[in-house]
Amino acid sequence: MEAMSQLLGNVSIAVAILIGAGALGTAIGFGILGGRFLEGSARQPEMIPTLQVKMFIVAGLLDAVTMIGVGIALYLLFANPFIAMIKG
């Protein structure tokens, strides 16, 4: 039983780090993306529609990477494959 509680504790810490790092990376990415979009639109106002489309595509990719990380974290939290190794 000691190994089970230690495993669940370690997995909980790993999930927290995974979700926190994903949120931090996305926040930094959105900050840089928004700043560069504003710089580009200030330099060339006629390019705003093109830049805006590209900005939304990159924003979607930023969110997709974070959601994949959250999906992996939730898989480890609720359907932990390591528990079978301890029980077996």
C-alpha positions, 0 to 999 in steps of 0.5 A, a space after each residue: 500500500 505504501 508504493 500505491 500512495 507514493 505512486 499516486 502522490 508522484 503522479 499528482 505532482 507530475 500532473 500539476 507540473 504538466 498543467 502549470 508548465 502548459 499554462 505558463 508556456 501558453 501565456 508567454 506565447 500569447 504575450 509574444 504573439 500579441 506584441 508582435 502582431 501589434 508591432 507589425 500592424 503599427 508598421 504596416 496597417 495595410 497588412 492587418 487582415 493578413 497578419 490577423 489571420 496568421 495570428 489566429 492560426 498560431 493562437 489555435 496551435 498554441 492552444 492545441 499544444 496545451 490541450 494535448 498536455 492537459 489530455 495527457 495529464 488527465 490520462 495519467 491522473 484518472 487512467 494511470 497505466 503505472 498502477 497495473 505495474 504495482 498490482 501485477 
